[in-house]
Amino acid sequence: MLEYQAKKDLLSNKIILVTGAGDGIGRVAALTFAAHGATVILLGKTVKKLEKVYDEIVAQGSPNPAIVPLDLSGATEQHYLDMADTIAEQFGQLDGLLHNASHLGALGPFEHIDLTSLEKIMKVNVTAAAIMTKALLPVMRKAKNASIIFTSSGVGRKGRAYWGPYAFSKFATEGMMQVLADECENTSVRVNSINPGATRTEMRAKAYPAENPQALKTPEDIMPTYVFLMGDDSLNTNGEALNAQ
Ligand SMILES: NC(=O)c1ccc[n+]([C@@H]2O[C@H](COP(=O)([O-])OP(=O)(O)OC[C@H]3O[C@@H](n4cnc5c(N)ncnc54)[C@H](OP(=O)(O)O)[C@@H]3O)[C@@H](O)[C@H]2O)c1
């Protein structure tokens, strides 16, 4: 997928929400979607980071984005319903949803799993994505074609020792993608997942502190798969688990 090249205006007139848009892969996805013409809704928990991405998007000459400050670990269903109403009022439709924000938690042996941490990981990585998607589906159905991307991981496709609740949450993410994709078969909404693969971000550095980050792909390197799934070249792709590398 790395060789996919998108038309410059592939995403023009599309409204795309990116979670975890303030840093790492989400930040670069937001900048990239905007560079292809999309109006991007930046959702994340650190307002300063979102404002910086906002400024970068404006500076590159892309359509003005919107900011939704929200901590997924504390958000309720009402937050998502209100957000859906605001998107419907301001934009009329939502063409794309990238579920990118995730909480890694501490890695370690199964017997050391901490209940509070497990519940937070499942809330941010699974429950929030499910309830947000449920709230946004009506406004996504207003778009001619809409794309939902869930972010998986290598440990969401094959379990690995010491990856604990983060790995369980990524298996749940793949399951959620498959259930929703099956329901959306032959509709205007398509649903897929991406495993970014090892990518140079804060999260990766936290998981592999001894690794040389310069040896890793950057978020920019893995964007072709994200752009492909957001744009109309993937209209026939539904229920697929893709690898960005
Ligand atoms: N990097 C890799 O090698 C790799 C490999 C496989 C899968 N992934 C997946 O790729 C996605 C992006 O990862 P990344 O490496 O870019 O991570 P990252 O650099 O840690 O960025 C994660 C983003 O999610 C946001 N976020 C975290 N918790 C949140 C919460 N409770 N509410 C709202 N936003 C929250 C963060 O916001 P703040 O900055 O404000 O905290 C940050 O902007 C994740 O789903 C991750 O599991 C990454």
The ligand as an SDF file (V2000), in Angstrom:
LIG
                    3D

 48 52  0  0  0  0  0  0  0  0999 V2000
    3.3650    4.1140   16.7900 N   0  0  0  0  0  0  0  0  0  0  0  0
    3.3110    2.8240   16.5310 C   0  0  0  0  0  0  0  0  0  0  0  0
    4.3410    2.1660   16.3110 O   0  0  0  0  0  0  0  0  0  0  0  0
    1.9850    2.1110   16.5120 C   0  0  0  0  0  0  0  0  0  0  0  0
    1.9800    0.7430   16.1780 C   0  0  0  0  0  0  0  0  0  0  0  0
    0.7530    0.0750   16.1330 C   0  0  0  0  0  0  0  0  0  0  0  0
   -0.4130    0.7640   16.4180 C   0  0  0  0  0  0  0  0  0  0  0  0
   -0.3740    2.1000   16.7540 N   0  0  0  0  0  0  0  0  0  0  0  0
   -1.6540    2.7760   16.9890 C   0  0  0  0  0  0  0  0  0  0  0  0
   -1.6880    3.9730   16.2340 O   0  0  0  0  0  0  0  0  0  0  0  0
   -2.4920    4.9580   16.9070 C   0  0  0  0  0  0  0  0  0  0  0  0
   -1.7070    6.2330   17.0750 C   0  0  0  0  0  0  0  0  0  0  0  0
   -0.5820    5.9470   17.8720 O   0  0  0  0  0  0  0  0  0  0  0  0
    0.6710    6.9270   18.0200 P   0  0  0  0  0  0  0  0  0  0  0  0
    1.8590    6.0710   18.0360 O   0  0  0  0  0  0  0  0  0  0  0  0
    0.5490    8.0510   17.0920 O   0  0  0  0  0  0  0  0  0  0  0  0
    0.4120    7.4310   19.5270 O   0  0  0  0  0  0  0  0  0  0  0  0
    0.7820    8.8070   20.2630 P   0  0  0  0  0  0  0  0  0  0  0  0
    1.9340    9.4470   19.6100 O   0  0  0  0  0  0  0  0  0  0  0  0
    0.8500    8.4340   21.6900 O   0  0  0  0  0  0  0  0  0  0  0  0
   -0.5150    9.7060   19.9870 O   0  0  0  0  0  0  0  0  0  0  0  0
   -1.7430    9.2900   20.5000 C   0  0  0  0  0  0  0  0  0  0  0  0
   -2.7200   10.4180   20.4040 C   0  0  0  0  0  0  0  0  0  0  0  0
   -3.9520    9.9880   21.0470 O   0  0  0  0  0  0  0  0  0  0  0  0
   -4.3440   10.9530   21.9780 C   0  0  0  0  0  0  0  0  0  0  0  0
   -5.0300   10.3590   23.1300 N   0  0  0  0  0  0  0  0  0  0  0  0
   -4.5360    9.4480   23.9780 C   0  0  0  0  0  0  0  0  0  0  0  0
   -5.4150    9.2240   24.9690 N   0  0  0  0  0  0  0  0  0  0  0  0
   -6.4870   10.0110   24.7210 C   0  0  0  0  0  0  0  0  0  0  0  0
   -7.7040   10.2710   25.3910 C   0  0  0  0  0  0  0  0  0  0  0  0
   -7.9930    9.6670   26.5510 N   0  0  0  0  0  0  0  0  0  0  0  0
   -8.5750   11.1470   24.8710 N   0  0  0  0  0  0  0  0  0  0  0  0
   -8.2840   11.8070   23.7180 C   0  0  0  0  0  0  0  0  0  0  0  0
   -7.1330   11.6170   23.0460 N   0  0  0  0  0  0  0  0  0  0  0  0
   -6.2360   10.7450   23.5490 C   0  0  0  0  0  0  0  0  0  0  0  0
   -3.0650   11.6300   22.4220 C   0  0  0  0  0  0  0  0  0  0  0  0
   -3.3880   12.9000   22.9290 O   0  0  0  0  0  0  0  0  0  0  0  0
   -2.3350   13.7230   23.8640 P   0  0  0  0  0  0  0  0  0  0  0  0
   -1.1390   13.9380   23.0070 O   0  0  0  0  0  0  0  0  0  0  0  0
   -3.1080   14.9450   24.1720 O   0  0  0  0  0  0  0  0  0  0  0  0
   -2.0750   12.8490   25.0300 O   0  0  0  0  0  0  0  0  0  0  0  0
   -2.2580   11.6630   21.1270 C   0  0  0  0  0  0  0  0  0  0  0  0
   -2.5990   12.8030   20.3610 O   0  0  0  0  0  0  0  0  0  0  0  0
   -2.9150    4.3010   18.2200 C   0  0  0  0  0  0  0  0  0  0  0  0
   -4.2020    3.7450   18.0600 O   0  0  0  0  0  0  0  0  0  0  0  0
   -1.9020    3.2070   18.4220 C   0  0  0  0  0  0  0  0  0  0  0  0
   -2.4190    2.1700   19.2060 O   0  0  0  0  0  0  0  0  0  0  0  0
    0.7980    2.7850   16.7960 C   0  0  0  0  0  0  0  0  0  0  0  0
  1  2  1  0
  2  3  2  0
  2  4  1  0
  4  5  1  0
  4 48  2  0
  5  6  2  0
  6  7  1  0
  7  8  2  0
  8  9  1  0
  8 48  1  0
  9 10  1  0
  9 46  1  0
 10 11  1  0
 11 12  1  0
 11 44  1  0
 12 13  1  0
 13 14  1  0
 14 15  2  0
 14 16  1  0
 14 17  1  0
 17 18  1  0
 18 19  2  0
 18 20  1  0
 18 21  1  0
 21 22  1  0
 22 23  1  0
 23 24  1  0
 23 42  1  0
 24 25  1  0
 25 26  1  0
 25 36  1  0
 26 27  1  0
 26 35  1  0
 27 28  2  0
 28 29  1  0
 29 30  1  0
 29 35  2  0
 30 31  1  0
 30 32  2  0
 32 33  1  0
 33 34  2  0
 34 35  1  0
 36 37  1  0
 36 42  1  0
 37 38  1  0
 38 39  2  0
 38 40  1  0
 38 41  1  0
 42 43  1  0
 44 45  1  0
 44 46  1  0
 46 47  1  0
M  CHG  2   8   1  16  -1
M  END
$$$$
